[in-house]
Amino acid sequence: MRIIYRKTAYLFEVSSQILAILARASKYQEKSLRYYRKYLGITFQIMDDLIDYIPNEKIIKEKIGNDLRNGRLTLPLLHIMYYDNSHHTKLVKQILKKNNSKLIIKVINAINQCNSINYIKKFSFVKSKKSNIILKLFNAFT
């Protein structure tokens, strides 16, 4: 989670805080906007990580597994490593060391086998709901 936070969510969070300060928002408004954007940033990054493993060239012009080819450890990979610690961890470590198309196919199969896509969609939905709740509270008190 720390990786996702540092990758995107922190940028979302800080940018909203700067805007709140410039707009002379109250401390409550500033904090609410920060948390809203934090969870929005987490949701964005999770879905960005997930899209890398969903075959749909109409949405994304990149190859499937592009993050993996570039040595990026993303939530789908962390999920399969957690799901089956020994076998999948070894597989992910191998592919992060050397880019191999056959290994990429094995990792994508493992992601499907471990039901990682559905797990991550649900996880993203929870973070998205948190951001919406915070936004509703912000609107209720402003």
Wavefront OBJ file of the C-alpha trace (Angstrom):
o trace
v 0.000 0.000 0.000
v 2.919 2.299 0.712
v 4.089 1.959 -2.893
v 0.661 2.960 -4.228
v 0.475 5.876 -1.819
v 3.896 7.163 -2.795
v 3.353 6.555 -6.510
v 0.218 8.619 -7.053
v -1.937 9.222 -4.000
v 0.570 11.515 -2.320
v 0.672 13.741 -5.403
v -3.140 13.901 -5.475
v -3.235 14.644 -1.745
v -0.588 17.383 -1.688
v -1.939 19.133 -4.776
v -5.354 19.455 -3.156
v -3.805 20.714 0.060
v -1.929 23.430 -1.834
v -5.124 24.481 -3.596
v -7.010 24.561 -0.281
v -4.317 26.762 1.277
v -4.331 29.102 -1.722
v -8.136 29.306 -1.535
v -7.883 30.064 2.207
v -10.027 27.103 3.101
v -10.629 26.226 6.734
v -8.436 23.551 8.347
v -11.403 21.172 8.202
v -11.887 21.816 4.475
v -8.176 21.443 3.834
v -8.009 18.134 5.676
v -11.190 16.835 4.019
v -9.888 17.668 0.561
v -6.557 16.027 1.342
v -8.198 12.774 2.421
v -10.670 12.844 -0.461
v -7.866 13.204 -2.989
v -5.686 10.647 -1.166
v -8.309 7.931 -1.601
v -9.045 9.100 -5.115
v -5.320 8.814 -5.922
v -5.155 5.326 -4.402
v -8.173 4.268 -6.478
v -6.645 5.748 -9.620
v -3.318 3.962 -9.112
v -4.965 0.626 -8.295
v -7.036 0.770 -11.465
v -3.993 1.837 -13.482
v -2.093 -1.177 -12.139
v -5.041 -3.441 -12.895
v -5.542 -2.245 -16.464
v -2.031 -3.454 -17.244
v -3.298 -7.037 -16.937
v -6.668 -6.749 -18.664
v -6.557 -7.455 -22.397
v -8.435 -4.612 -24.079
v -6.593 -2.724 -26.790
v -9.549 -0.359 -27.264
v -8.897 1.116 -23.816
v -5.123 0.878 -23.624
v -2.686 0.915 -26.514
v 0.094 -0.705 -24.459
v 0.925 -4.391 -24.321
v -0.442 -6.484 -21.474
v 2.089 -6.762 -18.673
v 3.932 -3.564 -19.588
v 4.530 -2.652 -15.920
v 5.936 -6.124 -15.392
v 8.234 -5.791 -18.401
v 9.509 -2.536 -16.906
v 10.209 -4.163 -13.539
v 7.375 -2.448 -11.649
v 5.957 -4.313 -8.679
v 2.211 -3.610 -8.731
v -0.772 -4.672 -6.643
v -1.747 -7.631 -8.896
v 1.765 -9.036 -8.415
v 1.692 -8.444 -4.667
v -1.667 -10.207 -4.510
v -0.465 -13.367 -6.261
v 2.674 -13.401 -4.109
v 0.504 -13.221 -0.990
v -1.985 -15.756 -2.358
v 0.626 -18.462 -2.970
v 3.765 -17.281 -1.245
v 6.414 -19.702 -2.538
v 5.559 -20.533 -6.146
v 4.267 -17.162 -7.316
v 6.880 -15.185 -5.395
v 9.593 -17.139 -7.180
v 7.893 -16.519 -10.525
v 7.583 -12.759 -9.926
v 11.206 -12.500 -8.795
v 12.342 -14.354 -11.923
v 10.503 -12.043 -14.259
v 11.644 -8.903 -12.461
v 15.237 -10.094 -13.000
v 14.876 -11.033 -16.663
v 12.192 -9.996 -19.093
v 10.797 -13.172 -20.628
v 7.539 -13.408 -22.618
v 6.835 -16.959 -21.423
v 7.185 -15.878 -17.809
v 4.885 -12.907 -18.418
v 2.213 -15.292 -19.696
v 2.699 -17.447 -16.569
v 2.292 -14.401 -14.323
v -0.862 -13.311 -16.147
v -2.222 -16.846 -15.769
v -1.375 -16.729 -12.051
v -3.209 -13.408 -11.712
v -6.282 -15.039 -13.249
v -5.865 -18.230 -11.205
v -5.635 -16.267 -7.930
v -8.680 -14.168 -8.844
v -6.521 -11.076 -8.377
v -8.481 -8.915 -10.789
v -11.732 -9.304 -8.843
v -9.941 -8.857 -5.526
v -8.332 -5.631 -6.724
v -11.597 -4.311 -8.184
v -13.254 -4.818 -4.791
v -10.307 -3.208 -2.999
v -10.485 -0.235 -5.364
v -14.230 0.060 -4.816
v -13.687 0.333 -1.041
v -11.130 3.130 -1.501
v -13.447 4.874 -3.953
v -16.320 4.703 -1.464
v -14.099 6.250 1.206
v -13.312 9.179 -1.064
v -17.019 9.664 -1.817
v -17.950 9.583 1.877
v -15.311 12.197 2.648
v -16.557 14.370 -0.211
v -20.142 14.130 1.094
v -18.975 15.134 4.565
v -17.018 18.019 3.084
v -20.102 19.230 1.221
v -22.305 18.830 4.299
v -20.099 21.068 6.428
v -19.262 23.798 3.912
l 1 2 3 4 5 6 7 8 9 10 11 12 13 14 15 16 17 18 19 20 21 22 23 24 25 26 27 28 29 30 31 32 33 34 35 36 37 38 39 40 41 42 43 44 45 46 47 48 49 50 51 52 53 54 55 56 57 58 59 60 61 62 63 64 65 66 67 68 69 70 71 72 73 74 75 76 77 78 79 80 81 82 83 84 85 86 87 88 89 90 91 92 93 94 95 96 97 98 99 100 101 102 103 104 105 106 107 108 109 110 111 112 113 114 115 116 117 118 119 120 121 122 123 124 125 126 127 128 129 130 131 132 133 134 135 136 137 138 139 140 141 142
